[in-house]
Amino acid sequence: MSASALQAGPSAAGLSPAFAAARARLGLVVLLFGLAGVGWWWTADQMRGMDQGPWTGLGASGWFLGVWIVM
């Protein structure tokens, strides 16, 4: 291997690939949180009319959140 090939290693690119990977990962995390939020909103909207009978209340928000997390 020549000296010029050794110098053109990882330091030649700098931190640019690392920042690109971090941006891609951050974008993926934001996308997944967005999809989770939409899924939660859609589920709550679908369950809105399910507490019409006796003893079928969905409970408080904390209980609903706990059950949703377990699911």
N, CA, C and O atoms as a Tripos MOL2 file, in Angstrom:
@<TRIPOS>MOLECULE
protein
  284   283    71     0     0
PROTEIN
NO_CHARGES

@<TRIPOS>ATOM
      1 N           0.8530   -1.1700    0.0000 N.3       1 MET1
      2 CA          0.0000    0.0000    0.0000 C.3       1 MET1
      3 C           0.8970    1.2320    0.0000 C.2       1 MET1
      4 O           1.8950    1.2740    0.7200 O.2       1 MET1
      5 N           0.5570    2.2070   -0.7820 N.am      2 SER2
      6 CA          1.3890    3.4010   -0.8760 C.3       2 SER2
      7 C           1.0490    4.3830    0.2360 C.2       2 SER2
      8 O           0.0220    4.2550    0.9010 O.2       2 SER2
      9 N           1.9120    5.3480    0.4240 N.am      3 ALA3
     10 CA          1.7040    6.3550    1.4640 C.3       3 ALA3
     11 C           0.4880    7.2160    1.1460 C.2       3 ALA3
     12 O          -0.2310    7.6330    2.0540 O.2       3 ALA3
     13 N           0.2510    7.4860   -0.1300 N.am      4 SER4
     14 CA         -0.9090    8.3070   -0.4930 C.3       4 SER4
     15 C          -2.2230    7.5680   -0.2260 C.2       4 SER4
     16 O          -3.2300    8.1930    0.1070 O.2       4 SER4
     17 N          -2.2140    6.2560   -0.3690 N.am      5 ALA5
     18 CA         -3.4120    5.4740   -0.0730 C.3       5 ALA5
     19 C          -3.7020    5.4650    1.4170 C.2       5 ALA5
     20 O          -4.8620    5.4660    1.8270 O.2       5 ALA5
     21 N          -2.6560    5.4560    2.2260 N.am      6 LEU6
     22 CA         -2.8650    5.4940    3.6750 C.3       6 LEU6
     23 C          -3.3980    6.8450    4.1180 C.2       6 LEU6
     24 O          -4.1920    6.9230    5.0560 O.2       6 LEU6
     25 N          -2.9670    7.9170    3.4510 N.am      7 GLN7
     26 CA         -3.4270    9.2500    3.8300 C.3       7 GLN7
     27 C          -4.8690    9.4980    3.3850 C.2       7 GLN7
     28 O          -5.5530   10.3350    3.9730 O.2       7 GLN7
     29 N          -5.3330    8.8070    2.3880 N.am      8 ALA8
     30 CA         -6.6870    9.0130    1.8780 C.3       8 ALA8
     31 C          -7.6950    8.1350    2.6090 C.2       8 ALA8
     32 O          -8.7720    7.8670    2.0770 O.2       8 ALA8
     33 N          -7.3720    7.6880    3.8030 N.am      9 GLY9
     34 CA         -8.2340    6.8180    4.5920 C.3       9 GLY9
     35 C          -9.4000    7.5680    5.1990 C.2       9 GLY9
     36 O          -9.9260    8.4980    4.5880 O.2       9 GLY9
     37 N          -9.8040    7.1840    6.3750 N.am     10 PRO10
     38 CA        -10.9900    7.7610    7.0090 C.3      10 PRO10
     39 C         -10.8890    9.2510    7.2800 C.2      10 PRO10
     40 O         -11.9060    9.9450    7.2730 O.2      10 PRO10
     41 N          -9.6840    9.7600    7.5200 N.am     11 SER11
     42 CA         -9.5670   11.1800    7.8430 C.3      11 SER11
     43 C          -9.8050   12.0640    6.6280 C.2      11 SER11
     44 O         -10.1230   13.2430    6.7820 O.2      11 SER11
     45 N          -9.6600   11.5230    5.4270 N.am     12 ALA12
     46 CA         -9.8750   12.3260    4.2230 C.3      12 ALA12
     47 C         -11.3460   12.7170    4.0860 C.2      12 ALA12
     48 O         -11.6460   13.8150    3.6150 O.2      12 ALA12
     49 N         -12.2420   11.8640    4.4770 N.am     13 ALA13
     50 CA        -13.6700   12.1570    4.3570 C.3      13 ALA13
     51 C         -14.1580   13.0420    5.4940 C.2      13 ALA13
     52 O         -15.1940   13.6930    5.3590 O.2      13 ALA13
     53 N         -13.4490   13.0800    6.5900 N.am     14 GLY14
     54 CA        -13.8560   13.8880    7.7270 C.3      14 GLY14
     55 C         -15.0380   13.2640    8.4480 C.2      14 GLY14
     56 O         -15.2230   12.0470    8.4420 O.2      14 GLY14
     57 N         -15.8190   14.1120    9.0580 N.am     15 LEU15
     58 CA        -16.9780   13.6390    9.8230 C.3      15 LEU15
     59 C         -18.2550   13.6380    8.9980 C.2      15 LEU15
     60 O         -19.3320   13.3510    9.5210 O.2      15 LEU15
     61 N         -18.1470   13.9460    7.7580 N.am     16 SER16
     62 CA        -19.3050   14.0260    6.8840 C.3      16 SER16
     63 C         -20.1390   12.7440    6.8530 C.2      16 SER16
     64 O         -21.3610   12.8320    6.9800 O.2      16 SER16
     65 N         -19.5480   11.5610    6.6910 N.am     17 PRO17
     66 CA        -20.3650   10.3380    6.7090 C.3      17 PRO17
     67 C         -21.0360   10.0850    8.0590 C.2      17 PRO17
     68 O         -22.1530    9.5710    8.1180 O.2      17 PRO17
     69 N         -20.3490   10.4480    9.1350 N.am     18 ALA18
     70 CA        -20.9450   10.2550   10.4610 C.3      18 ALA18
     71 C         -22.1600   11.1600   10.6430 C.2      18 ALA18
     72 O         -23.1820   10.7370   11.1820 O.2      18 ALA18
     73 N         -22.0430   12.4120   10.1900 N.am     19 PHE19
     74 CA        -23.1810   13.3280   10.3010 C.3      19 PHE19
     75 C         -24.3340   12.8920    9.4000 C.2      19 PHE19
     76 O         -25.5000   13.0280    9.7730 O.2      19 PHE19
     77 N         -24.0160   12.3730    8.2270 N.am     20 ALA20
     78 CA        -25.0670   11.8840    7.3270 C.3      20 ALA20
     79 C         -25.7970   10.7000    7.9500 C.2      20 ALA20
     80 O         -27.0200   10.6000    7.8530 O.2      20 ALA20
     81 N         -25.0510    9.8040    8.5900 N.am     21 ALA21
     82 CA        -25.6830    8.6600    9.2550 C.3      21 ALA21
     83 C         -26.5390    9.1200   10.4260 C.2      21 ALA21
     84 O         -27.6240    8.5820   10.6480 O.2      21 ALA21
     85 N         -26.0620   10.1120   11.1780 N.am     22 ALA22
     86 CA        -26.8410   10.6230   12.3130 C.3      22 ALA22
     87 C         -28.1280   11.2820   11.8280 C.2      22 ALA22
     88 O         -29.1820   11.1130   12.4420 O.2      22 ALA22
     89 N         -28.0480   12.0380   10.7220 N.am     23 ARG23
     90 CA        -29.2580   12.6660   10.1710 C.3      23 ARG23
     91 C         -30.2490   11.6190    9.6900 C.2      23 ARG23
     92 O         -31.4550   11.7630    9.8900 O.2      23 ARG23
     93 N         -29.7490   10.5700    9.0600 N.am     24 ALA24
     94 CA        -30.6380    9.5060    8.5850 C.3      24 ALA24
     95 C         -31.3080    8.8090    9.7560 C.2      24 ALA24
     96 O         -32.5010    8.5100    9.7010 O.2      24 ALA24
     97 N         -30.5580    8.5500   10.8080 N.am     25 ARG25
     98 CA        -31.1250    7.8940   11.9850 C.3      25 ARG25
     99 C         -32.1470    8.8010   12.6620 C.2      25 ARG25
    100 O         -33.2050    8.3320   13.0830 O.2      25 ARG25
    101 N         -31.8450   10.0890   12.7700 N.am     26 LEU26
    102 CA        -32.7890   11.0260   13.3730 C.3      26 LEU26
    103 C         -34.0720   11.1010   12.5510 C.2      26 LEU26
    104 O         -35.1680   11.1430   13.1090 O.2      26 LEU26
    105 N         -33.9360   11.1190   11.2340 N.am     27 GLY27
    106 CA        -35.1220   11.1280   10.3740 C.3      27 GLY27
    107 C         -35.9700    9.8890   10.5670 C.2      27 GLY27
    108 O         -37.1980    9.9700   10.5850 O.2      27 GLY27
    109 N         -35.3210    8.7380   10.7130 N.am     28 LEU28
    110 CA        -36.0530    7.4950   10.9320 C.3      28 LEU28
    111 C         -36.7790    7.5120   12.2750 C.2      28 LEU28
    112 O         -37.9210    7.0620   12.3720 O.2      28 LEU28
    113 N         -36.1200    8.0300   13.3060 N.am     29 VAL29
    114 CA        -36.7520    8.1110   14.6270 C.3      29 VAL29
    115 C         -37.9630    9.0370   14.5780 C.2      29 VAL29
    116 O         -39.0140    8.7100   15.1290 O.2      29 VAL29
    117 N         -37.8270   10.1800   13.9280 N.am     30 VAL30
    118 CA        -38.9520   11.1210   13.8070 C.3      30 VAL30
    119 C         -40.0980   10.4740   13.0310 C.2      30 VAL30
    120 O         -41.2620   10.6180   13.4070 O.2      30 VAL30
    121 N         -39.7760    9.7680   11.9600 N.am     31 LEU31
    122 CA        -40.8080    9.0810   11.1800 C.3      31 LEU31
    123 C         -41.5310    8.0330   12.0190 C.2      31 LEU31
    124 O         -42.7570    7.9390   11.9660 O.2      31 LEU31
    125 N         -40.7910    7.2470   12.7880 N.am     32 LEU32
    126 CA        -41.4200    6.2090   13.6020 C.3      32 LEU32
    127 C         -42.2900    6.8010   14.7080 C.2      32 LEU32
    128 O         -43.3710    6.2830   14.9890 O.2      32 LEU32
    129 N         -41.8250    7.8870   15.3410 N.am     33 PHE33
    130 CA        -42.6620    8.5390   16.3470 C.3      33 PHE33
    131 C         -43.9180    9.1250   15.7080 C.2      33 PHE33
    132 O         -44.9940    9.0740   16.3040 O.2      33 PHE33
    133 N         -43.7940    9.6750   14.5130 N.am     34 GLY34
    134 CA        -44.9630   10.1880   13.8060 C.3      34 GLY34
    135 C         -45.9650    9.0900   13.4910 C.2      34 GLY34
    136 O         -47.1680    9.2640   13.6830 O.2      34 GLY34
    137 N         -45.4650    7.9550   13.0060 N.am     35 LEU35
    138 CA        -46.3560    6.8210   12.7250 C.3      35 LEU35
    139 C         -47.0090    6.2910   13.9950 C.2      35 LEU35
    140 O         -48.1830    5.9200   13.9790 O.2      35 LEU35
    141 N         -46.2630    6.2520   15.0930 N.am     36 ALA36
    142 CA        -46.8430    5.8030   16.3610 C.3      36 ALA36
    143 C         -47.9350    6.7610   16.8190 C.2      36 ALA36
    144 O         -48.9770    6.3260   17.3090 O.2      36 ALA36
    145 N         -47.7030    8.0640   16.6640 N.am     37 GLY37
    146 CA        -48.7160    9.0490   17.0390 C.3      37 GLY37
    147 C         -49.9800    8.9210   16.2070 C.2      37 GLY37
    148 O         -51.0890    8.9960   16.7360 O.2      37 GLY37
    149 N         -49.8140    8.7280   14.9060 N.am     38 VAL38
    150 CA        -50.9770    8.5460   14.0250 C.3      38 VAL38
    151 C         -51.7150    7.2650   14.3940 C.2      38 VAL38
    152 O         -52.9450    7.2410   14.4200 O.2      38 VAL38
    153 N         -50.9690    6.2020   14.6770 N.am     39 GLY39
    154 CA        -51.5980    4.9430   15.0800 C.3      39 GLY39
    155 C         -52.3630    5.0810   16.3820 C.2      39 GLY39
    156 O         -53.4490    4.5220   16.5340 O.2      39 GLY39
    157 N         -51.7930    5.8300   17.3290 N.am     40 TRP40
    158 CA        -52.4710    6.0410   18.6080 C.3      40 TRP40
    159 C         -53.7440    6.8600   18.4010 C.2      40 TRP40
    160 O         -54.7940    6.5370   18.9550 O.2      40 TRP40
    161 N         -53.6450    7.9110   17.6080 N.am     41 TRP41
    162 CA        -54.8180    8.7430   17.3430 C.3      41 TRP41
    163 C         -55.9060    7.9180   16.6580 C.2      41 TRP41
    164 O         -57.0770    8.0180   17.0240 O.2      41 TRP41
    165 N         -55.5310    7.1010   15.6650 N.am     42 TRP42
    166 CA        -56.5040    6.3040   14.9330 C.3      42 TRP42
    167 C         -57.1630    5.2770   15.8520 C.2      42 TRP42
    168 O         -58.3730    5.0660   15.7770 O.2      42 TRP42
    169 N         -56.3790    4.6420   16.7150 N.am     43 THR43
    170 CA        -56.9300    3.6540   17.6440 C.3      43 THR43
    171 C         -57.9010    4.3100   18.6170 C.2      43 THR43
    172 O         -58.9830    3.7780   18.8650 O.2      43 THR43
    173 N         -57.5280    5.4500   19.1650 N.am     44 ALA44
    174 CA        -58.4200    6.1570   20.0880 C.3      44 ALA44
    175 C         -59.6970    6.5800   19.3740 C.2      44 ALA44
    176 O         -60.7780    6.5280   19.9610 O.2      44 ALA44
    177 N         -59.5880    6.9940   18.1210 N.am     45 ASP45
    178 CA        -60.7670    7.3890   17.3560 C.3      45 ASP45
    179 C         -61.6780    6.1900   17.0990 C.2      45 ASP45
    180 O         -62.9000    6.3140   17.1800 O.2      45 ASP45
    181 N         -61.1020    5.0440   16.7950 N.am     46 GLN46
    182 CA        -61.8940    3.8390   16.5510 C.3      46 GLN46
    183 C         -62.5690    3.3380   17.8280 C.2      46 GLN46
    184 O         -63.6620    2.7750   17.7630 O.2      46 GLN46
    185 N         -61.9430    3.5310   18.9730 N.am     47 MET47
    186 CA        -62.4790    3.0310   20.2410 C.3      47 MET47
    187 C         -63.4550    4.0110   20.8960 C.2      47 MET47
    188 O         -64.0340    3.7040   21.9380 O.2      47 MET47
    189 N         -63.6370    5.1750   20.2980 N.am     48 ARG48
    190 CA        -64.4400    6.2200   20.9310 C.3      48 ARG48
    191 C         -65.8670    5.7690   21.2480 C.2      48 ARG48
    192 O         -66.3820    6.1440   22.3010 O.2      48 ARG48
    193 N         -66.5120    5.0080   20.4210 N.am     49 GLY49
    194 CA        -67.8930    4.6190   20.6580 C.3      49 GLY49
    195 C         -68.0590    3.2700   21.3300 C.2      49 GLY49
    196 O         -69.1780    2.7640   21.4160 O.2      49 GLY49
    197 N         -66.9920    2.6800   21.8030 N.am     50 MET50
    198 CA        -67.0640    1.3240   22.3400 C.3      50 MET50
    199 C         -67.5280    1.2630   23.7960 C.2      50 MET50
    200 O         -67.7000    0.1680   24.3310 O.2      50 MET50
    201 N         -67.7300    2.3880   24.4400 N.am     51 ASP51
    202 CA        -68.1290    2.3620   25.8420 C.3      51 ASP51
    203 C         -69.6090    2.7010   26.0140 C.2      51 ASP51
    204 O         -69.9710    3.4450   26.9250 O.2      51 ASP51
    205 N         -70.4540    2.1670   25.1590 N.am     52 GLN52
    206 CA        -71.8710    2.4720   25.1930 C.3      52 GLN52
    207 C         -72.6560    1.5930   26.1570 C.2      52 GLN52
    208 O         -73.7260    1.9970   26.6120 O.2      52 GLN52
    209 N         -72.1630    0.4180   26.4770 N.am     53 GLY53
    210 CA        -72.8880   -0.4990   27.3470 C.3      53 GLY53
    211 C         -72.5110   -0.3160   28.8050 C.2      53 GLY53
    212 O         -71.6030    0.4500   29.1290 O.2      53 GLY53
    213 N         -73.2180   -1.0280   29.6920 N.am     54 PRO54
    214 CA        -72.8760   -0.9290   31.1100 C.3      54 PRO54
    215 C         -71.5350   -1.6050   31.3900 C.2      54 PRO54
    216 O         -71.2270   -2.6510   30.8190 O.2      54 PRO54
    217 N         -70.7580   -1.0100   32.2540 N.am     55 TRP55
    218 CA        -69.4480   -1.5090   32.7010 C.3      55 TRP55
    219 C         -68.4580   -1.6660   31.5570 C.2      55 TRP55
    220 O         -67.5980   -2.5460   31.5990 O.2      55 TRP55
    221 N         -68.5690   -0.8280   30.5400 N.am     56 THR56
    222 CA        -67.6370   -0.9250   29.4170 C.3      56 THR56
    223 C         -66.8200    0.3430   29.2320 C.2      56 THR56
    224 O         -66.3010    0.5880   28.1430 O.2      56 THR56
    225 N         -66.6970    1.1500   30.2740 N.am     57 GLY57
    226 CA        -65.9170    2.3830   30.1570 C.3      57 GLY57
    227 C         -64.4520    2.0860   29.8650 C.2      57 GLY57
    228 O         -63.8950    1.1110   30.3700 O.2      57 GLY57
    229 N         -63.8380    2.9250   29.0530 N.am     58 LEU58
    230 CA        -62.4360    2.7370   28.7020 C.3      58 LEU58
    231 C         -61.4990    3.1490   29.8270 C.2      58 LEU58
    232 O         -60.3150    2.8150   29.7820 O.2      58 LEU58
    233 N         -61.9810    3.8530   30.8170 N.am     59 GLY59
    234 CA        -61.1370    4.2640   31.9240 C.3      59 GLY59
    235 C         -60.4770    5.6090   31.6670 C.2      59 GLY59
    236 O         -60.7040    6.2640   30.6500 O.2      59 GLY59
    237 N         -59.6520    5.9920   32.6320 N.am     60 ALA60
    238 CA        -58.9560    7.2690   32.5260 C.3      60 ALA60
    239 C         -57.8280    7.1670   31.4960 C.2      60 ALA60
    240 O         -57.4970    6.0800   31.0230 O.2      60 ALA60
    241 N         -57.2590    8.2920   31.1660 N.am     61 SER61
    242 CA        -56.1830    8.3210   30.1670 C.3      61 SER61
    243 C         -54.9790    7.5010   30.6020 C.2      61 SER61
    244 O         -54.3570    6.8360   29.7740 O.2      61 SER61
    245 N         -54.6380    7.5360   31.8940 N.am     62 GLY62
    246 CA        -53.5080    6.7570   32.3910 C.3      62 GLY62
    247 C         -53.7220    5.2680   32.2190 C.2      62 GLY62
    248 O         -52.8070    4.5450   31.8260 O.2      62 GLY62
    249 N         -54.9200    4.8090   32.5100 N.am     63 TRP63
    250 CA        -55.2230    3.3820   32.3440 C.3      63 TRP63
    251 C         -55.1810    3.0000   30.8720 C.2      63 TRP63
    252 O         -54.6230    1.9650   30.5060 O.2      63 TRP63
    253 N         -55.7700    3.8360   30.0350 N.am     64 PHE64
    254 CA        -55.7770    3.5860   28.5980 C.3      64 PHE64
    255 C         -54.3510    3.5340   28.0550 C.2      64 PHE64
    256 O         -54.0220    2.6590   27.2550 O.2      64 PHE64
    257 N         -53.5030    4.4710   28.4890 N.am     65 LEU65
    258 CA        -52.1140    4.4990   28.0450 C.3      65 LEU65
    259 C         -51.3730    3.2500   28.5060 C.2      65 LEU65
    260 O         -50.5980    2.6740   27.7430 O.2      65 LEU65
    261 N         -51.6020    2.8270   29.7470 N.am     66 GLY66
    262 CA        -50.9520    1.6170   30.2510 C.3      66 GLY66
    263 C         -51.3420    0.3830   29.4660 C.2      66 GLY66
    264 O         -50.4880   -0.4420   29.1410 O.2      66 GLY66
    265 N         -52.6080    0.2470   29.1610 N.am     67 VAL67
    266 CA        -53.0710   -0.9100   28.3870 C.3      67 VAL67
    267 C         -52.5360   -0.8430   26.9670 C.2      67 VAL67
    268 O         -52.1590   -1.8670   26.3980 O.2      67 VAL67
    269 N         -52.4980    0.3410   26.3960 N.am     68 TRP68
    270 CA        -52.0110    0.4950   25.0350 C.3      68 TRP68
    271 C         -50.5300    0.1430   24.9440 C.2      68 TRP68
    272 O         -50.1030   -0.4840   23.9740 O.2      68 TRP68
    273 N         -49.7490    0.5350   25.9360 N.am     69 ILE69
    274 CA        -48.3180    0.2100   25.9450 C.3      69 ILE69
    275 C         -48.1170   -1.2900   26.0520 C.2      69 ILE69
    276 O         -47.2490   -1.8460   25.3800 O.2      69 ILE69
    277 N         -48.9060   -1.9520   26.8870 N.am     70 VAL70
    278 CA        -48.7820   -3.4000   27.0340 C.3      70 VAL70
    279 C         -49.1170   -4.1010   25.7250 C.2      70 VAL70
    280 O         -48.4830   -5.0950   25.3700 O.2      70 VAL70
    281 N         -50.1140   -3.5870   25.0040 N.am     71 MET71
    282 CA        -50.4670   -4.2010   23.7160 C.3      71 MET71
    283 C         -49.3220   -4.0610   22.7560 C.2      71 MET71
    284 O         -49.4140   -4.5120   21.6140 O.2      71 MET71
@<TRIPOS>BOND
     1     1     2 1
     2     2     3 1
     3     3     4 2
     4     3     5 am
     5     5     6 1
     6     6     7 1
     7     7     8 2
     8     7     9 am
     9     9    10 1
    10    10    11 1
    11    11    12 2
    12    11    13 am
    13    13    14 1
    14    14    15 1
    15    15    16 2
    16    15    17 am
    17    17    18 1
    18    18    19 1
    19    19    20 2
    20    19    21 am
    21    21    22 1
    22    22    23 1
    23    23    24 2
    24    23    25 am
    25    25    26 1
    26    26    27 1
    27    27    28 2
    28    27    29 am
    29    29    30 1
    30    30    31 1
    31    31    32 2
    32    31    33 am
    33    33    34 1
    34    34    35 1
    35    35    36 2
    36    35    37 am
    37    37    38 1
    38    38    39 1
    39    39    40 2
    40    39    41 am
    41    41    42 1
    42    42    43 1
    43    43    44 2
    44    43    45 am
    45    45    46 1
    46    46    47 1
    47    47    48 2
    48    47    49 am
    49    49    50 1
    50    50    51 1
    51    51    52 2
    52    51    53 am
    53    53    54 1
    54    54    55 1
    55    55    56 2
    56    55    57 am
    57    57    58 1
    58    58    59 1
    59    59    60 2
    60    59    61 am
    61    61    62 1
    62    62    63 1
    63    63    64 2
    64    63    65 am
    65    65    66 1
    66    66    67 1
    67    67    68 2
    68    67    69 am
    69    69    70 1
    70    70    71 1
    71    71    72 2
    72    71    73 am
    73    73    74 1
    74    74    75 1
    75    75    76 2
    76    75    77 am
    77    77    78 1
    78    78    79 1
    79    79    80 2
    80    79    81 am
    81    81    82 1
    82    82    83 1
    83    83    84 2
    84    83    85 am
    85    85    86 1
    86    86    87 1
    87    87    88 2
    88    87    89 am
    89    89    90 1
    90    90    91 1
    91    91    92 2
    92    91    93 am
    93    93    94 1
    94    94    95 1
    95    95    96 2
    96    95    97 am
    97    97    98 1
    98    98    99 1
    99    99   100 2
   100    99   101 am
   101   101   102 1
   102   102   103 1
   103   103   104 2
   104   103   105 am
   105   105   106 1
   106   106   107 1
   107   107   108 2
   108   107   109 am
   109   109   110 1
   110   110   111 1
   111   111   112 2
   112   111   113 am
   113   113   114 1
   114   114   115 1
   115   115   116 2
   116   115   117 am
   117   117   118 1
   118   118   119 1
   119   119   120 2
   120   119   121 am
   121   121   122 1
   122   122   123 1
   123   123   124 2
   124   123   125 am
   125   125   126 1
   126   126   127 1
   127   127   128 2
   128   127   129 am
   129   129   130 1
   130   130   131 1
   131   131   132 2
   132   131   133 am
   133   133   134 1
   134   134   135 1
   135   135   136 2
   136   135   137 am
   137   137   138 1
   138   138   139 1
   139   139   140 2
   140   139   141 am
   141   141   142 1
   142   142   143 1
   143   143   144 2
   144   143   145 am
   145   145   146 1
   146   146   147 1
   147   147   148 2
   148   147   149 am
   149   149   150 1
   150   150   151 1
   151   151   152 2
   152   151   153 am
   153   153   154 1
   154   154   155 1
   155   155   156 2
   156   155   157 am
   157   157   158 1
   158   158   159 1
   159   159   160 2
   160   159   161 am
   161   161   162 1
   162   162   163 1
   163   163   164 2
   164   163   165 am
   165   165   166 1
   166   166   167 1
   167   167   168 2
   168   167   169 am
   169   169   170 1
   170   170   171 1
   171   171   172 2
   172   171   173 am
   173   173   174 1
   174   174   175 1
   175   175   176 2
   176   175   177 am
   177   177   178 1
   178   178   179 1
   179   179   180 2
   180   179   181 am
   181   181   182 1
   182   182   183 1
   183   183   184 2
   184   183   185 am
   185   185   186 1
   186   186   187 1
   187   187   188 2
   188   187   189 am
   189   189   190 1
   190   190   191 1
   191   191   192 2
   192   191   193 am
   193   193   194 1
   194   194   195 1
   195   195   196 2
   196   195   197 am
   197   197   198 1
   198   198   199 1
   199   199   200 2
   200   199   201 am
   201   201   202 1
   202   202   203 1
   203   203   204 2
   204   203   205 am
   205   205   206 1
   206   206   207 1
   207   207   208 2
   208   207   209 am
   209   209   210 1
   210   210   211 1
   211   211   212 2
   212   211   213 am
   213   213   214 1
   214   214   215 1
   215   215   216 2
   216   215   217 am
   217   217   218 1
   218   218   219 1
   219   219   220 2
   220   219   221 am
   221   221   222 1
   222   222   223 1
   223   223   224 2
   224   223   225 am
   225   225   226 1
   226   226   227 1
   227   227   228 2
   228   227   229 am
   229   229   230 1
   230   230   231 1
   231   231   232 2
   232   231   233 am
   233   233   234 1
   234   234   235 1
   235   235   236 2
   236   235   237 am
   237   237   238 1
   238   238   239 1
   239   239   240 2
   240   239   241 am
   241   241   242 1
   242   242   243 1
   243   243   244 2
   244   243   245 am
   245   245   246 1
   246   246   247 1
   247   247   248 2
   248   247   249 am
   249   249   250 1
   250   250   251 1
   251   251   252 2
   252   251   253 am
   253   253   254 1
   254   254   255 1
   255   255   256 2
   256   255   257 am
   257   257   258 1
   258   258   259 1
   259   259   260 2
   260   259   261 am
   261   261   262 1
   262   262   263 1
   263   263   264 2
   264   263   265 am
   265   265   266 1
   266   266   267 1
   267   267   268 2
   268   267   269 am
   269   269   270 1
   270   270   271 1
   271   271   272 2
   272   271   273 am
   273   273   274 1
   274   274   275 1
   275   275   276 2
   276   275   277 am
   277   277   278 1
   278   278   279 1
   279   279   280 2
   280   279   281 am
   281   281   282 1
   282   282   283 1
   283   283   284 2
@<TRIPOS>SUBSTRUCTURE
     1 MET1         2 RESIDUE 1 A MET
     2 SER2         6 RESIDUE 1 A SER
     3 ALA3        10 RESIDUE 1 A ALA
     4 SER4        14 RESIDUE 1 A SER
     5 ALA5        18 RESIDUE 1 A ALA
     6 LEU6        22 RESIDUE 1 A LEU
     7 GLN7        26 RESIDUE 1 A GLN
     8 ALA8        30 RESIDUE 1 A ALA
     9 GLY9        34 RESIDUE 1 A GLY
    10 PRO10       38 RESIDUE 1 A PRO
    11 SER11       42 RESIDUE 1 A SER
    12 ALA12       46 RESIDUE 1 A ALA
    13 ALA13       50 RESIDUE 1 A ALA
    14 GLY14       54 RESIDUE 1 A GLY
    15 LEU15       58 RESIDUE 1 A LEU
    16 SER16       62 RESIDUE 1 A SER
    17 PRO17       66 RESIDUE 1 A PRO
    18 ALA18       70 RESIDUE 1 A ALA
    19 PHE19       74 RESIDUE 1 A PHE
    20 ALA20       78 RESIDUE 1 A ALA
    21 ALA21       82 RESIDUE 1 A ALA
    22 ALA22       86 RESIDUE 1 A ALA
    23 ARG23       90 RESIDUE 1 A ARG
    24 ALA24       94 RESIDUE 1 A ALA
    25 ARG25       98 RESIDUE 1 A ARG
    26 LEU26      102 RESIDUE 1 A LEU
    27 GLY27      106 RESIDUE 1 A GLY
    28 LEU28      110 RESIDUE 1 A LEU
    29 VAL29      114 RESIDUE 1 A VAL
    30 VAL30      118 RESIDUE 1 A VAL
    31 LEU31      122 RESIDUE 1 A LEU
    32 LEU32      126 RESIDUE 1 A LEU
    33 PHE33      130 RESIDUE 1 A PHE
    34 GLY34      134 RESIDUE 1 A GLY
    35 LEU35      138 RESIDUE 1 A LEU
    36 ALA36      142 RESIDUE 1 A ALA
    37 GLY37      146 RESIDUE 1 A GLY
    38 VAL38      150 RESIDUE 1 A VAL
    39 GLY39      154 RESIDUE 1 A GLY
    40 TRP40      158 RESIDUE 1 A TRP
    41 TRP41      162 RESIDUE 1 A TRP
    42 TRP42      166 RESIDUE 1 A TRP
    43 THR43      170 RESIDUE 1 A THR
    44 ALA44      174 RESIDUE 1 A ALA
    45 ASP45      178 RESIDUE 1 A ASP
    46 GLN46      182 RESIDUE 1 A GLN
    47 MET47      186 RESIDUE 1 A MET
    48 ARG48      190 RESIDUE 1 A ARG
    49 GLY49      194 RESIDUE 1 A GLY
    50 MET50      198 RESIDUE 1 A MET
    51 ASP51      202 RESIDUE 1 A ASP
    52 GLN52      206 RESIDUE 1 A GLN
    53 GLY53      210 RESIDUE 1 A GLY
    54 PRO54      214 RESIDUE 1 A PRO
    55 TRP55      218 RESIDUE 1 A TRP
    56 THR56      222 RESIDUE 1 A THR
    57 GLY57      226 RESIDUE 1 A GLY
    58 LEU58      230 RESIDUE 1 A LEU
    59 GLY59      234 RESIDUE 1 A GLY
    60 ALA60      238 RESIDUE 1 A ALA
    61 SER61      242 RESIDUE 1 A SER
    62 GLY62      246 RESIDUE 1 A GLY
    63 TRP63      250 RESIDUE 1 A TRP
    64 PHE64      254 RESIDUE 1 A PHE
    65 LEU65      258 RESIDUE 1 A LEU
    66 GLY66      262 RESIDUE 1 A GLY
    67 VAL67      266 RESIDUE 1 A VAL
    68 TRP68      270 RESIDUE 1 A TRP
    69 ILE69      274 RESIDUE 1 A ILE
    70 VAL70      278 RESIDUE 1 A VAL
    71 MET71      282 RESIDUE 1 A MET
